Amino acid sequence: MLKRENKTDVIVVGAGPGGISCAITLARAGKEVVLIERGLFAGSKNVFGGAIYTQPTKEIFPNFEQEAPLERKNIEHNYMILGKSDSTTISYRKNDNASYSVIRGKFDRWAAEEARKAGVILVEETVVRELIKENNKVIGVKTELEEYYSDIVVLADGVNSLLAKQIGLRKEIETRDVALSVKEVLKFDKETINQRFNLKDNEGAIGEIFGGPMLGSLGLGFMYTNTDSVTIGLGITLNDLVEKNYRPFEILEQLKQHPKIAPLIEGGVLKEYSAHLIPEGGYKKVPTLCDNGVMVVGDAAMLVNNLHWEGTNLAMISGKIAAEVAIEALHSGDYSKKMLSNYEKRLKNSFVLKDMKTYRNLMDIAHQRQMAFLSYYLQKINAFFEMFTSVNGVPKRENYWKFIKSIFTDRKISELFKDIWALLRLIWSILV
Amino acid sequence: MNIDKKLYTLKYSPDTESHLKPDMEQCKLCISRCCTYICPAEVYEWNEETQELIVNYENCLECGACRIACERKCLEWQYPKGTKGVTFKQG
């Protein structure tokens, strides 16, 4: 017979946005929750781009705009399409409080502290090594030192989720289903950032970067302004890194030297280098989301909408919904898979799984057509502007016809039809 | 900038024992040895002389890429103990 001295209502594994949102929602409803974090403090093992989104964050922390450690309020998105040495940027600016840049070491720590104030028992510096099962139900967790028991365990243990794997909720992750991201945080004084990015006070800008050293790879770069630092990073699917013999930080060095990027980060002093995996498998690779006594949220559940750069919001909302289902389960005393499958049902009815489903075909098509959409067309956009801006004595009509002809002669004509077909298929699957 | 300079910016509390345990016999048979180049901290180096994989586990960023990419699926990969490993302050 197992000892049950350490029994609580719910154990949440992992104090990231998903785990914290789940734990605080439970504590606010008067439930006893243990939140277990393997790092020195919440946020110390966490890495993202990144920005958090205002609306979903408010659902968990209504006053976060006044209380949380935020860096800058993002007012501009810059979609930077890089050729080998040239670039085209589409910039969208609106002051609408949609997102804030944050440093996870500060933000997650603050959020976990809020959870603690709400009554969550926060256990840091503790690794959950495995889940304890009895009669086909998860009944607790085993850490290095002791065992904790609960009616429900929520797995918010991140992209690698060794625990979801242990109990068979998902198969082994494949190299094409994750991107390896490396990033650097570079220190500047505030005025330099405001000048270079055309900002004032605590306004921030985001860079969404395509191409450059990532031409032909399934990868994207990102840039965020913090109060007195700039984040520059990129993520490339792991199978591309393996096949192309790439060292991720070397690609980042090349990106930093691109003529579009270099002037923006010139003179920055490296504050910190970091790396993390990003779940990129999409809807088709979402694991089984619950079983008897257990639910999976956030990155552990592959909940990332990569086209829209969303992840923390999906983690927060999935954590909140898991908590709401757990509260009902605790009231009814039913922790069966059938009861907890309400979590999956509600996720399906929310934007979380609806959005994941909308883009269900995106990654397949991106993998199939990556040379076209992540190399050829990016360079073609730049070639168009090169043609359009050139003043060289050649009549414009000749330039136009030469450019149009090149679309049909650069590659096999069948490639063009494959691209059109892929694009139509993708748009159809998104809209219908 | 080389990788060592980047890793100097990080706070580490290394364990005395590696949390990354490759099966060396399998590593000898591995063709790509992709861990030696995909790792963002260059934890893995192949020693031609001894025909062994050197594992600089103290530099690990705990991302998990090597575990997934390992061609022969011969890497026993665990998180470091609760008080050990890397601490990100700027993540």
Interface residues (C-beta under 8 A of the other chain):
Chain A: R38 G39 L40 G43 S44 K45 N46 V47 F48 I103 R104 G105 E124 E125 T126 V127 R129 T143 E144 V159 N160 L162 E172 I173 E174 T175 V178 L180 V182 E184 V185 S229 L238 L241 V242 N245 Y246 R247 P248 F249 E253 L270 K271 E272 Y273 S274 A275 H276 L277
Chain B: M1 I3 K5 K6 L7 T9 L10 S13 S32 C34 Y37 I38 P40 A41 E42 L61 E62 C63 G64 A65 R67 I68 A69 K73 Q78 Y79 P80 K81 G82 T83 G85 V86 T87 F88 K89 Q90 G91
